Amino acid sequence: MTVLPSPQSLGLSIPEWESLARLWSVPAYRGRQIFDAIHRRGVRSVRDIHEIPRDLRERLDREMPIALPAIVKSAASRDGSVKYGLKLEDGALIEAVYMPGDPGGATGLRIGSTSGGSGPRNLSHGPSFRIGDTARSF
């Protein structure tokens, strides 16, 4: 039995992208190219992943478009931080907090979830955020 990866393109790991590529009868390295475009180059539209064939871009655009979570609520603090309530494509609610800091300091995207996995990951992109399954406090 083949386990299908999540239909949410931003949530797939490299092995999941490789698995999807094989499932779609394209070489596994295409999955790595897609992951790199999204997570290393910051592409936010499948149409901008020019290293993959047009027919694969069209299929990805139809079946797994790159979609950021919808901001359903936000609350700004006096210290400049902003708490966001985000709704994912599957309806799950998460909370993210933007915490401004020293522009010369460390920046990163720290993602954590109470629903399992290996714990927080630091993706080191852009301003500091902490995202977790804590929507209950919003």
NORPE-V488341 format. One line per field, one symbol per residue. ss: DSSP state (a for helix, b for strand, c for the rest). psi: psi as a letter, one per 40 degrees, with the letter a starting at -180 (. if undefined). A space follows every 10 residues. Layout:
ss=???
psi=???
This chain:
ss=ccccccccaa accaaaaaaa aaaccccaaa aaaaaaaaac cccccaaacc cccaaaaaaa aaaccccccb bbbbbbcccc cbbbbbbccc ccbbbbbbcc ccccccccbb bccccccccc bbccccccbb bbccaaac
psi=hhhhiiehde eiiddddddd dddefiiddd dddddddddd efhehdeege eiiddddddd dddgihhiih heiihiidee ihhhhihide eihihihhhi ahdeaiiihh hiieeaaeai hhefhaihih higfede.
